[in-house]
Amino acid sequence: MSEPKAPTPAPGDTYKGWLFKWTNYIKGYQRRWFVLSNGLLSYYRTQAEMGHTCRGTINLATANIAVEDSCNFVISNGGTQTYHLKASSEVERQRWITALELAKAKAFRMQAESDDSGDDSTPPAAGQGAGSRNSEVQSTLRTLGSKVEDLSTCNDLIAKHGSALQRSLSELEGVRLGGETSEKIRQVTERATLFRITSNAMINACRDFLALAQTHSKRWQKALQAEREQRVRLEETLEQLAKQHNHLERAFRGATVLPASQSNPAIDSKGPVSGKGDASDEDEENEFFDACEDVQEFITVPADPKYHRRSGSNVSGISSELGMDDGTTSLDEQSLASNPESPQSQELVPVRKRRTRIPDKPNYSLNLWSIMKNCIGKELSKIPMPVNFNEPLSMLQRLSEDLEYYELLDRAAKCQSSLEQMCYVAAFTVSSYSTTVHRTGKPFNPLLGETFELDRVQESGYRSLCEQVSHHPPAAAHHAISERGWTLRQEIALASKFRGKYLSIMPLGSIHCIFEKSTNHYTWKKVTTTVHNIIVGKLWIDQSGEIDVVNHKTGDRCHLKFAPYSYFSRDVARKVTGVVTDKDGKAHYVLSGTWDEKMEYSRVMQSSRGGENGADGRQKTVYQTLKAKELWRKTPLPEGAENMYYFSTLALTLNELEEGVAPTDSRRRPDQRLMEQGRWEEANAEKQRLEEKQRTVRREREREANRAASPSEEGKESADRAETLHGSHPPAYSMEGPYGAPVKSGHQDNYKSMWFEQLVDPVTGEPTHIYKGGYWEAKEQGNWDSCPDIF
């Protein structure tokens, strides 16, 4: 590849070219393509990478530029970034030095101006056009000021290089003819070249300044004249509006009274005026909504953006009719606040103050490869992991975090339309992943029989219970019920594989959400979670896959797609898209957003089929929609979350000690508590003790199951001992639910859950654990005698 000739640097221009960058002692200097633009110096391996992959960038506003020898120079911003660069020649090096000095001076000025922008900013003019022109004038003044500063910088450089050239000429006059002559001539030539480069930069800056001044001088004159004419027109318009307002007011007061046949006979002598006003208001309302309905039928075919600008009142009418305006949301919130069953109205009940911080995560080093090299290909649940990889929460607590944005289900319970309700349920589905974006720590594997309760009736109107119902394979059952008319239940089993570079976690099982008022029953499954850079690099998490949220009562469906992260994709990272359709497959809403930030929905006004060769080769349906409205937005993390495992506000409270919880609750787990307190060595020892205890109990349970198959006196005594130690657990084959279908347990633990029973789900036909009741009653009585001793 031939090296392009670098142009003479001019102030404010983008400067590009090839330089040699020091990489390491093995590869030495490597050829890289450098781009200087807007005070930033970036580099790429090739020119083709400029569109998608930047290898590094340094801000010149705080950088230091130093020259080492004839071709080498160094750029550093104080220690975090240092570029050792080498040009192909001394002249090329000086061109880069001049361009970098100009860019550094300009970047420093821009940074100073941005710091003072809050004090210098002025309020916009009353008219949109005036505000635009004012902004344009301010921008032009800043540009001209920048050019003046460039001229000043070039003047200083010319003075510097001119003095150096003068000294070299003076030294040349006193040199004798001999060996020193060639060296002095070379120095003079170099000084002259530098002076020429700087002079060219000065000339270019002067040319730019003159062109800008001439161009904007005429524009400012025209803008001033336009401002004067606009002011006159505004004064005339204001005068006309005042006259029209006065005329309408007089016409309203002097209008004729309604005929007696249309008036209310119960109205008193003061009634005609008020009666006329009420009737006119009612007529206006009826006419308004009729017009809205007509307009809606008209715009359903062409969802033209001009429609929104043409009739703003009609748009708001249609939005209110579809339940999409801001007023609907405020009404939902108002009705929620006024609900006598809502905990928000119970002002006399004291609400417990939850903690907002946990001890900071200690900084312990660990040799990752020594642990991971023997674990490739094994299931994650069977790998003995130290707590260094964990976060101080169990998987049951992470499962309870799905209720972080329970308000979405509260709002869904109040929806009259099942399609709108589907939008909120879909947003709730996506919101459960927002807490995972920075959570690279592995939650503790729950012990068999471990539980976790989340009682938020006073604060949020719901209570939740989780239990680990199987250990091999690991599976947890979850049941949550709200006073605001919804129930959520799920059984999640995790299938995980470690592949060396990344870890894949595939949740198995369905999630059910039932609304009491409408009896709508929704189900969906979770997508795959992938943890990248397990061995080398910074850990990061991605969610990918597809979700089908199905309303089994109405047949409505929402298909959500979680786009996997791609290094070469120009699309938004962590993107989620979805379409809500009815039982006939007709699209009604389009959902879009990201699983770590927000979700929006748009009403579909028209859908059409594209050709075989669509815009992206796959999309064949085009949806014309109204303006998008926000469904859900992630709540910012609490201050200092990066030092607290990136826990959300809810996650910080999950492991907080509470009185009255079951002895099997995750809050009582000692290794998890020690880790939260920063005592990781003790936590590792306690974790190993608990896991060994669980293995011993499991072996004892298996022996008892074998002896129960062939009973004897010794077997009966052992069975009695096991029942005393672990509670009464009938065989896994005797589970029979209200649907009359006995279920054979697919788990290998021969364990029957304390609070859940395994039944065949009547909706999905899958065997699942459903809450059988009794936990909250046992809590009220303080009776935990039947709970096993697992800690």
N, C-alpha and C positions, 0 to 999 in steps of 0.2 A: 504494500500500500504506500503510495507516494505521499509525502508529508505536505499538506496544504500550506500555502504561504499565509502567515498570520497577518491580519490587517493592522494598521497603526491604531493603537488604542485611543479611543475618544471617550470623554467623560460621559457616563450614563449608558454607553453602549454595552451590549453583550460581547464578551471576548472569549474565543474558543481556540483550542489548539492542543497539540500533543506535547506531553511532558513525560519524563521518566520519574516514577515514584518508587521510593525505597519500600520494599515489602518485608523481607527478612534476610537472614544471613545465608539461606540456602538459595533463594531465587534472586536476591540482590535487587537491582533496579528493574522495574517492569514498565513498559510503555502503556500510558493511560490517556484517555481523552478528557481534558479538563474544560469546564464551562464556568465563566465568571459572569454572574448576572444578579442584579439587585442586591449587591453586597454579600452574596453567597458564592463560595467557590465549591463546586461539585465535580466529582470525577466518575468516569465510567470505563469499563474495559474496552468497549468499542463505541463508535458513534451510533450504532444501531440500538444500543441499550438506553439511549436517552429517553425513549418513549415509555419505558416501564421499570427499569432497574437502576437506581442510583446507588453507587458503592460507598459514598461518603460525602458529607457536606460540612463546611466550616464557615462560621459567621465571622466576617472580617471586621465587624464593628468592635469586637473585643480581641482581635487577633494581633499577634506580633510578627512582623516580617523582618527576617534577618538574612543577609547575604554572606555565604561562606567563602566561595572562591569565584573564579571566572564564570562558571556555569551552574553552580549549585546555590540553592537558597532554601530557607526553612520557614514554614508558617505554623504558628502554634497559638492556641487560645488559652494558655495557662496550665497545661499539663494533661488535660483530658484528651486533646487531639493535637497531634503534631505530624505535619507532612514534610518529609525530606524529599525535595524535588530537584531535578536536574534538567536543564534545557539543552538543546542540541548545539547552541553556540552562545557566545557572550552577548551578542546583539539580541538574540531571541530571549535570553534571560532578562535583559534590561527592559525589553518590551513588556514582559510579564510583570516585572517589578513596578514599572510606571502604571500599568493598568491596575495592579493590586493596590497601590498607594491611593490612586484616585477613587477606587471603589471603597476603600476603607474610610477615607474622609467623608464620602457621601453617605455611607452606611451609618457612621457615627452621628452625622447631622440628622438623618432620618430618625434614628433612635431617640435623640434629644427632642425632636419635634413631636414624636409620638407620646413621650412622657408628658409634654405640656399641652397635648391636644385637648384635654379636658378643660383647661383654663381658657384656651384660645377659641374653643368652639362657640359658635353663635347660634341662637335658635333659628329654625328655618322661617322663611317668609310665609305669609298667609296663603298664597297660591302655590300650587305644586310647581308651576313653571318658574315662578320667582325663586323658589327654593333650589330648583335645578340650576338656574343661572347663577345664583349666589355660590352654590357649591363649585360650579365651573370656574368662576372668577377666583375663588380661594385656591382651587387646584392650580390654576395658571400662575397665580402669584407665587405659590410654593415652587412650581417648576422653574420660574424665572429666578427666584432666589437661589435655587439649587444650582442653576447655571452660573450665577454670579459667584457662588462659592467655588464652583469648578474652575472658573477663571482665576480666582484668587489662589487656588492650589497650584494651577499651572504656572502662575506668575512666580510663586515661591520656588517651584522646581526649576524654572528657567533661570532664576537668579542663582540658584545653587549650582546647576550645571554650567552656567556662564562663568561663575567665579572659578570653578575647577578648570574650565577651558582656558581662562585667562592665565591661571597659574602655570598650566602646562606650556602655553606659548612663551611665557616669561622664562621658564626653565629651558626651553628649546633655544632661546637666543644665546644663553650662556654656555651651551654645550659645545665642547670641542668635537671636531670631526674624529670619529673613532668608534669604539665598541658601544658607547652609550647612545649613539645617534639612532640606531634602529629601535631601541627600547623607548626612547623619548618620542620618536615619531609614532610608534604604536599607541602610546598613551594619548597623544594629541588626537590621533584618529579616533580612538575610542571616545574621548571627551566630545569631539565634534559630532560623532554619531548620536551620542546621548542628547546633545543639545538639539540636534535636528529632530529626533523623535519627540522630545518635549515641546519643541516649537510647533511641530505638526499637530500635536494634541491641543496646544493653545489656539492654533488657527481654527481647528475643527470646533472647539468650544465657542469661540467668537462667532463662527458662522452659524452655529445652532442658536445662540442667543439672539443674534440679529434676525434670523428667520422667525423665531418665536415672537420677538417684539413687533416685527412688521405685521405678522399674521394677526396677532391678538389685538393690536392697536385698532385695526378696522372692525374687528368683531366687538370690541368694547364699545365703540361708538354706536354700532347697530344695536347692541344690547341695551345701551342707555336710552336710545330713542324708543325701543320696544317697551321698556319699563314705563316710560312716560305715557305712551299710548295705552298700555295695559291699565295703568292707574286711572286714566280718564274713563275707560270702558267700565271698570269696576265701580266707579262712582255713579255712572249712569245706571248700571244694573241695580245697584243698591237703592237708588231713588225709585226705580220702577217697582222693585219688590216691596218697598215701604208703601207705595200707593196701592198695590194689589192687596196687601195685607189689610190695609185700612178699608178697602172696598169690600173684601170678604167678611170682615167683622161687622160692618154695617148691614150687609145683606143677611147675615145669620140672625142678627138681632131683630131685623124688621121683617122676617119671613112670616108667611101666613100660618095660622094654627091649623092642626089637623081637623078634618071633619068630625062631628060628634059621634058618628057611627064607628069610627076607628079609635076613639078615646076610651079610656077605662071609666065606667060609671062610678067606680069607688073613689075616684080622685077628687080631692077637695078643690076649693076655688083657686088654689095656687098650683093645681095639677096640670093645666094645659101646657104650661111652658116646660115643666119637667117631663110630662108625658110625651110631648113632642120630641124632646131631646132623647129620651130612651128609645122611642120608636125609630128615630133617624139613625141612632147608633146601631140598632139591631139591623136595620135595612142595609146600612153600610157594611156591616159584618157579613151578612148573607151575600151581598153582591161581591164582596172581596173574595170569599172562599169559592164562589161559583167561578169567578174569573180564574182563580188559581187552578181549579180542576181542569178548566178548558186549556189553560196554558200547559199543564202537566201532560195532557194527552197530545198536545202539539209537539212538545220538546222531547217526548220519549223516543221519537225516531231520530232526529238529528240533535245529539247532545253537543251543540255548537258552543264554544267558549264565548261567542258574542252574546249569547242569551243571558249570561250572568251580568254583563255590562249593560244590556238593554233594559232589563227590568229587575232591579234589586229587590223590590217589594214582593214581586211574584216568586222569586227564588226563595225568599224567606218563608213565604206561605207554603210552598211545596215542601221545604225542609221540615217545617213544623208538622205538616200532615204525615210525613214519613217518620216522624219521631227522631229527627236528626239535628234539630236546632239546639242552640245553647239553652234555651228555655226548658227543654225537656229534661236536660241533665239537672238543671237547678231544681225543677219540680221533683225529680226522683230523690235528690238529696234532701229536699224539704220534707217529703213524705217519709223518708227514712229517719230523719231527725225527729219527726213528730210521732213516729210509731211508738205506742205505749210499751211494746215488748222490746224496743231497742234499748240497749244499755246506755246510749247517749242521753236518753231522757231521764234516766235514773240518777239524778244529780245527788241524791242523798246517800247513795251507796259509795263508800270510799273505794277508789281504784288504787290497786297496789302500784307503787313506784318501782319500775324495773331498772336494772343496772344498765349503764351505758358504756362501760369499759370492762375489759379483762386484762390481766397482766400481758405485757408486751412479749412477743415471740422471741425467745433467746436465739442467739446466732451461734449454732453449733455446726461444726464441719463434719462431713461424713464421706467416706470412700464409697461412692455409689456403685462403681463397677464391681468391686469385690463382692457385693451382695447380689447384683443383678445377673452376673454371668452364669450362675447356676439355676436361674429361674426362667430362662427362655422356654416358651411353649407350655408352661404350667398355668393353671387357673390362678387368678389373683387371690382367691379366698384360701388357697392352699400354700401360699408363700409366706414364710415367717418374716414379717416386716417389723423393723424397729419403729418406735413412735416418731423418729425423725421425719418420716414420710407422711405422718398423719396430721390432722387438725383435731383439736380437743372437742369433737362432736362425734356421735355415733351415726351410723347409717339411718337409724330410726329418726334421729333429730333432723338429718338432712331431708328425709322424706317429709317430715312435718313442715319444712320450709316451703313446700309447695303452696302453703296457705299464706305466703307473704303478702299476696295481693288478693285477699279474700273479698275486698270491696267489689271486684269485678263480678263475683257470683252474687253478691248482694244486689247489685244493679241488674244483673240478669234475671233474678227472681222477680223483679218488678216489671219486666218487659211484657207487653201485651202480645207482641208478635214473636213467633217462634224463630223467625229468621234473624231478627235483631238479637234475640237471646243467644242464638248460635254465634253471633259476632263476639259477644262478651265471653262466652265459654271458650271460643278459640283464642281470644286474647289472654284469658287465664291460663290456657295450655302453654302459650308461648312464654308468659311471665315467669313460669316456674323455672326457666333456664337462666333468667337474668342474674341470679345469685352465683352462678358457676363460672362467670367469665374470668375471674382472677383466682378462683378457689382451686389451686393445684394440689392442695393437701388431700390425702386420702382419709375419709372418715373411718372410725373404728368399726371393725366387723362386729355386729351385735352377737352376744352369746345367746344360745338357744333358750327361749323363754324370757329374754330381756324385753322390757316394755318401755314406752315413753308416752307420757300424757302431756297435752298442751291445753290447759284450761284457760280460755280467754273469753268466758261468757260475759264478765263485767265490762271488759274493754271493747270487745269486738263481736260478741254475741255467738261465738262458736266454741266447741270443745272437740278435742282430737285425741285418738288413742292409736298407738302403733305397738305391734308385738312381732318379735322374731319367731316365726312359726316353723322354720326349717333351717338347718345349718348346712346340710349337704343335699341338694344345692341350697345356697343361701336364699331365703325368701322372707319377706316381711309383709304383714297385713296392716292396713291402715283404714280407720273409720273416723270421719268427722261429720258433725251435725251442727247446724246453725239455727238459731231462733228466728232467723229471717227467711226461712223457707227453703233451704237446700241441704242436701246430704251428699258427701263425697266419700267414696270407698275405693280401695284398690289393693291388689296383691302384686307386689313387684319382686321378681326373681332376677338376679343379675348373672349374666354370662359374660365373663371377661377373659381376655387373652392378652398376654404380654408378647409383643412381636420384636422386641429389641429396641427399635427406634421409637415406637409409639405403643400406647395401651388403649385397647378398644373395650368399651363397656356397653353391652347390649341389654337393656332392660326388657324383661319378658313379663307379660301379663297386661290386663286391661284396667283402665281407670273408669269408674262410673260416677256420674253426677246426676242426681235426681232432684227435680224441683217439685215441691209439695203442691203449690197452687195449680200449676198447669199439668202436673204429672209427666212432664217431658223427661225422658231418660236418655242421657248422652253417654257415649263410650268413646274412648280413644286409647292409643298406645303411645309409648315414649319413643324418641329417636335415639340414635347411637351417639354416645359421647366418646370423643377421642382425645387422649392426652399425648401431645407431641413432645419430642426432644427429651425422652426419658434418660438417655445416657449422656448426650452432649448438647449443650445449648440451654436456653431459657425455656422452662416449661410453659406451654400454652394449651388452651382447651378449645375444642371446636365441637359444634353440634351439627349433625347432618342426617338427612333422611326425609321421610314423608310421613305425615299424620293424617288420618281420616277421622274427623269428629262426626259421629253419626247420631242423629236424633231418631231413636227407634220407634217413637210414637207417630211422628209426622213424616218420616222419611227424608227430612232435610239432611244435608251433608256439607261439610266444609273440608276441602282438601288443602292441607298446608304443606309447603315444601321448604325445608331448611337447606339452603344452598351451602355446600361444603366450601371451605376456604381454598382459594386457588392463588398461587403466587403470581400468575400471569393474568388474572382476571382484573378488569377495570371496574367491575361492579362493586357495590357497597359490601363491605365485609359483614359477615353474620346476617345476611339477608334472609328474610322470611316473606313468602308470598302465599296467598290463599284465595280461594273462590268459594262463596257460599251459594249453594244451589238447593232448589226444592226437590221434591220427590220425582218430578218430571225432568230434572236435569237443567232447568232454566236458572241462569245465574242472576242473583239479586244483589250481592255485595262482593266487592273485591277488597281483600286485606293486604296490607303491605307494611313493611317495617323491618326492624332488626330484633333479634331475641335478647339483646343486651341493652336496649335503649327504649324503644317505643313501638307501638302498633297503631295503624290508622285504618279506617274503613271508608269506602266510597260506594255510593248507591249506583248500581248499574242502570243506565237509561236505555242502552241498546247494545246488542252483541251481534257480531257478524263474523262470517267465516272468511278467512283469507285464502289465498291460493296455495298451491303445493310448495311454491318457493317463497316462503314468507320472509320477514325481515331477518329472523335468526334461523331459518330453516326448519323450525319445529313449531313455533307458535302459529296456530291456525285460527284462533278465535280472538277477535278484537272487541274489547269492552269499552263503550263510551260511558263515562261516569261523571257524576257531579263532583264538586270539590271535596277532597278528603278531610275527614274529621278524626280527631285523636280518640282512640279507645283507651290506651294505657301508656303510661310513661314510667320509667324506672325511677325509684326514689334514690337520691344520691347516698353514697355510703357515708357513715359517720366519720367525723374527723379522726385522723390517725388510724384509719382502717388498715393501711398497709402494714402496720406493726401489730395488728390483731387478726392476722390470717385472712384479711379482707372480708371480715364478717359484716353482714348487714345489721340493721338495728334489731330485727327479730332474732337473728342468729346469736347476737351477744347475750340474749336473755335465755336461750334454750337450756344452757347447762347451769343456770342459777339455781341454788338449792331452794327447795320449797318443802313446807311441812305437809305431811299427810299423804305423800305419794307412795306408791307401792314399793316394797323392798327390792323389786326387780327393775326399778326405773333407772334409766341411763344416767341420771344425775348422781346416783349412788355408786357408780362404777369407779373403783379406786384408781386404776391406771389412767383413765381419762381425766380425773380430777387432778392427779399429780402432774400430768402433762400441761394442763391449763395453768398450773401454778409455776411452771418452768422447771420442775424437778424431773428432767427427762430420764436420767439414769435409774431413778427409783421407779418411774413409770414403765420403763422397759422390763425391769425385774417383775413388777406386779402384773404386767401384761402376759409375760411368760407363765406366771403362776396360774392366772385365770384360764389360759388356754389349756394348760395341762390338766387343770381341774375339770374342765369341760370334756376333755378326752376320756378321763377316768369315769365320769358320770355316764358318758355315752356307752363305754364298754360295759359298764354295769347294767345299763338299760337293755343292751343287746343280749346279755346273758340271761336276764330275767325274762325277756321275750322268748328265748329258746326254751327255758325251763317251763314257761307257761304252756308251751305246745305239748310237753309231756310232764304233767304235774306229778309231784311226789311230795313227801313231807318236807324234805330239804328245800324243794322248789317253792312250796307254799310259804315257808319261813322267809326265804329270800325275797319273795314277792311282797310279803308284809313289810320287810325292811325297806324295800325300794319305795313302797307306797308311803311309808313314814318319812323317808328322806325327801322324796321328790314330788309328793302329792299323788292324788289318785288320777291315773291316766289310763283309761281303757284302751284296748288295742286299736291301732290305726284303722282296722278294717270295719269297725262297728259304727262309724260316723254316719248318721242318718239325719237329714234336715227336714224342714217343713214340706219340701217338695217330694218327700218319700223316696229319694234316690240315694241309696248308700254309695259312698265314694271310697274307692281304694286309694289310700295315700300314695302319692308318687314320690314321697320323700324317703330318705334312708335313715331317719333318726328315731323311728318308732316312738314319736312324741306327739301328744295331743295338746293343742293349744289351750291355754287357760281361758281366754276371752273371745276366741274366734272358733268357728266350726267350719269344716270343709264341706261344701255343698256344690251341686251342679248349678251354675248360674242360669236362671231361666231365660235370660236375654241372649247371652253369647254362647251358651252351651258348654262353657269351660268350667272345670273344677276350680273353685276359688274359696278362700277363707272369708266368711262373712261374720260380722260382729254379732255375738249371741246375747249380749247384755250382761249386766252384773257388776261391771267394774266400778262405775260411779256410785252404785249403791254400797259396794264394799268400802269405798273410800269414805262415804259419809259415816258408816258404822265403824270404820277403823279396823275392819276384820280382814287381815291378810294371811290367815292361817294356812290357806290352801296354796299360797305362792311357794315355788321351789327356792331353795337357797343356791343361787348361781354366783354370787360374789364372795 
